[in-house]
Amino acid sequence: MENLGRFDVIVIGAGVMGSSTAYQAAKRGQKTLLVEQFDFLHYRGSSHGESRTIRATYPEPYYVPMAIESEKLWRDAESEIGYKVYFKAQQLDLGPVENSSLVALIANCEKHSLNHQILNRHRAKEYFTGKIELPDDWTAAVTELGGVLKPTKAVAMFQALAIKHGAALKDKTEIIDLVTDKHRGGVLVSSRSGETFWGKKCVVTAGAWVSKLIQKVSNGATILPIQPIETNVFYWKIKEGHEHDYTIESGFPSFASYGEPYIYGTPALEYPDLIKVAVHGGRECDPNKRTWKPPASGTEGITMVIGHLKEWIKSTFGNGVDWEDGPVISQSCLYSMTPDEDYIIDFLGGGFNEDVVVAGGFSGHGFKMAPLVGRILVDMATGGKAAAEQLDEVIKHFKLGRFKDNPRGNVKEFEDQVRLK
Ligand SMILES: Cc1cc2nc3c(=O)[nH]c(=O)nc-3n(C[C@H](O)[C@H](O)[C@H](O)COP(=O)(O)OP(=O)(O)OC[C@H]3O[C@@H](n4cnc5c(N)ncnc54)[C@H](O)[C@@H]3O)c2cc1C
């Protein structure tokens, strides 16, 4: 085996979480290595593509301050790189008045003093100048912190910033093992092609592959309850003459619709006359054996999904979007779901003690938090238990131990948002 160098922090997996972590580590003067199994900026994980929503509205109270802090960190990174990856808009959350997730979300707006307005059918129509319709028994919250992050551009930004601060980046390097270095301490990290790297600390941000890797390196002792899900994003054609209506410039928000099913989307941005509207759901998969397409049309899953979306677009956007002909673009992506849809951020423990930090299970809502997650992971890697204690208010919800007593994890009083089919 060829030993290729010694590092303070080795980060495994160069999606948005790993790239943000490498940036944060290098910025603090840590000698940092970021390794990726595929090409950088590949389309086989969760962090590629054209748009992700940023919002502070959550049914779980603990995500609200995280999103607020993360927004600031997105701005800081943008200032440092000198271009934009974050396109601010308002966020609209809507749904049946009695929907327990929406009720909790609105309560959190109040609890955290998020600047928000509650709209009924009439006020929503007025506020969005006829572009958005609600059923009579629905309600909506509009908040200021919302909009679109550009994922591939953002990951490239973190990688460029990591390089600027002295990090080494290496792609086409699949890590297959981690072992403690019994002589020097720290961790020996080895790749499929026979290279080894030594890291004082190691951070594993391997997305949908994280369970497999952790199971292997812990000799089966640690099983992360993370299920990879293949999901599809859909773009719909905006009718001629209405293109401007659905842009951020015309005041159109990023949005999430609670209820059955949970539907989300972003204003027209990446394709000027298309709008993204998709269902928050998907089907279990092996990340190395993807179908790359929605299940064949005519099968129950896709007919239902497209049917729900058509119905929703027709009743919510009225005449401006062509729902009749179905979506014009479908893109495949991976979610990494935990049973409670909360993240996993913890030390691996076992023989590794605090030398290996693991982050995964971002459950389809991690992108917005990447700058903060990166900062937390570096705090934990470099500061160990003492740093984790300081961060406990944030990370206590994300500990692996929560699945020991209850395989469903954190107990919630509202419904799951992601639907499997
Ligand atoms: C369609 C879709 C819509 C979404 N919408 C939103 C949204 O609106 N808002 C939001 O906040 N979030 C959203 N998310 C979720 C968000 O995109 C993810 O939470 C986030 O991208 C996860 O990043 P990651 O770095 O953990 O995973 P990934 O991006 O998958 O990165 C993990 C990386 O690790 C690499 N890797 C794995 N194993 C190894 C190994 N053994 N050796 C070396 N490298 C390895 C992989 O190749 C991969 O590049 C969405 C996700 C999808 C799919």
The ligand as a Tripos MOL2 file, in Angstrom:
@<TRIPOS>MOLECULE
LIG
   53    58     1     0     0
SMALL
NO_CHARGES

@<TRIPOS>ATOM
      1 C1        -34.6980   15.8900   -5.4910 C.3       1 LIG1
      2 C2        -34.1510   16.4340   -4.2190 C.ar      1 LIG1
      3 C3        -34.6500   17.6120   -3.7330 C.ar      1 LIG1
      4 C4        -34.1630   18.1290   -2.5450 C.ar      1 LIG1
      5 N1        -34.6410   19.3120   -2.1220 N.ar      1 LIG1
      6 C5        -34.0980   19.8960   -1.0310 C.ar      1 LIG1
      7 C6        -34.5160   21.1920   -0.6760 C.ar      1 LIG1
      8 O1        -35.3500   21.7950   -1.3470 O.2       1 LIG1
      9 N2        -33.9330   21.7660    0.4090 N.ar      1 LIG1
     10 C7        -32.9960   21.1240    1.1520 C.ar      1 LIG1
     11 O2        -32.5180   21.6930    2.1340 O.2       1 LIG1
     12 N3        -32.5710   19.8790    0.8210 N.ar      1 LIG1
     13 C8        -33.1020   19.2570   -0.2520 C.ar      1 LIG1
     14 N4        -32.6920   18.0220   -0.6420 N.ar      1 LIG1
     15 C9        -31.7540   17.2850    0.2120 C.3       1 LIG1
     16 C10       -30.3090   17.6620   -0.0240 C.3       1 LIG1
     17 O3        -30.0430   17.7980   -1.3860 O.3       1 LIG1
     18 C11       -29.4400   16.5770    0.6260 C.3       1 LIG1
     19 O4        -29.7990   16.4990    2.0040 O.3       1 LIG1
     20 C12       -27.9650   16.8740    0.5110 C.3       1 LIG1
     21 O5        -27.6020   17.1260   -0.8230 O.3       1 LIG1
     22 C13       -27.1720   15.6850    1.0600 C.3       1 LIG1
     23 O6        -25.8000   15.9100    0.8070 O.3       1 LIG1
     24 P1        -24.6840   14.8450    1.2020 P.3       1 LIG1
     25 O7        -23.3940   15.5370    1.0060 O.co2     1 LIG1
     26 O8        -25.0130   14.2500    2.5200 O.co2     1 LIG1
     27 O9        -24.8880   13.6420    0.1550 O.3       1 LIG1
     28 P2        -24.3130   13.4830   -1.3440 P.3       1 LIG1
     29 O10       -24.5440   14.6940   -2.1180 O.co2     1 LIG1
     30 O11       -24.8600   12.2150   -1.9090 O.co2     1 LIG1
     31 O12       -22.7620   13.3380   -1.1240 O.3       1 LIG1
     32 C14       -22.1660   12.1620   -0.6300 C.3       1 LIG1
     33 C15       -20.9250   11.9310   -1.4420 C.3       1 LIG1
     34 O13       -20.1560   10.9000   -0.8660 O.3       1 LIG1
     35 C16       -19.5530   10.1670   -1.9180 C.3       1 LIG1
     36 N5        -19.1700    8.8640   -1.3930 N.ar      1 LIG1
     37 C17       -19.9910    7.8930   -0.9370 C.ar      1 LIG1
     38 N6        -19.2920    6.8350   -0.5180 N.ar      1 LIG1
     39 C18       -17.9890    7.1280   -0.7060 C.ar      1 LIG1
     40 C19       -16.7940    6.4180   -0.4680 C.ar      1 LIG1
     41 N7        -16.8080    5.1790    0.0470 N.pl3     1 LIG1
     42 N8        -15.6140    6.9950   -0.7920 N.ar      1 LIG1
     43 C20       -15.5850    8.2540   -1.3230 C.ar      1 LIG1
     44 N9        -16.7120    8.9710   -1.5780 N.ar      1 LIG1
     45 C21       -17.8980    8.4230   -1.2590 C.ar      1 LIG1
     46 C22       -20.6790   10.1000   -2.9480 C.3       1 LIG1
     47 O14       -20.2210    9.7390   -4.2300 O.3       1 LIG1
     48 C23       -21.2400   11.4990   -2.8670 C.3       1 LIG1
     49 O15       -20.5980   12.3620   -3.7680 O.3       1 LIG1
     50 C24       -33.1610   17.4490   -1.8150 C.ar      1 LIG1
     51 C25       -32.6560   16.2450   -2.3200 C.ar      1 LIG1
     52 C26       -33.1330   15.7410   -3.5080 C.ar      1 LIG1
     53 C27       -32.5770   14.4550   -4.0190 C.3       1 LIG1
@<TRIPOS>BOND
     1     1     2 1
     2     2     3 ar
     3     2    52 ar
     4     3     4 ar
     5     4     5 ar
     6     4    50 ar
     7     5     6 ar
     8     6     7 ar
     9     6    13 1
    10     7     8 2
    11     7     9 ar
    12     9    10 ar
    13    10    11 2
    14    10    12 ar
    15    12    13 ar
    16    13    14 ar
    17    14    15 1
    18    14    50 ar
    19    15    16 1
    20    16    17 1
    21    16    18 1
    22    18    19 1
    23    18    20 1
    24    20    21 1
    25    20    22 1
    26    22    23 1
    27    23    24 1
    28    24    25 2
    29    24    26 1
    30    24    27 1
    31    27    28 1
    32    28    29 2
    33    28    30 1
    34    28    31 1
    35    31    32 1
    36    32    33 1
    37    33    34 1
    38    33    48 1
    39    34    35 1
    40    35    36 1
    41    35    46 1
    42    36    37 ar
    43    36    45 ar
    44    37    38 ar
    45    38    39 ar
    46    39    40 ar
    47    39    45 ar
    48    40    41 1
    49    40    42 ar
    50    42    43 ar
    51    43    44 ar
    52    44    45 ar
    53    46    47 1
    54    46    48 1
    55    48    49 1
    56    50    51 ar
    57    51    52 ar
    58    52    53 1
@<TRIPOS>SUBSTRUCTURE
     1 LIG1         1 GROUP 0 **** ****
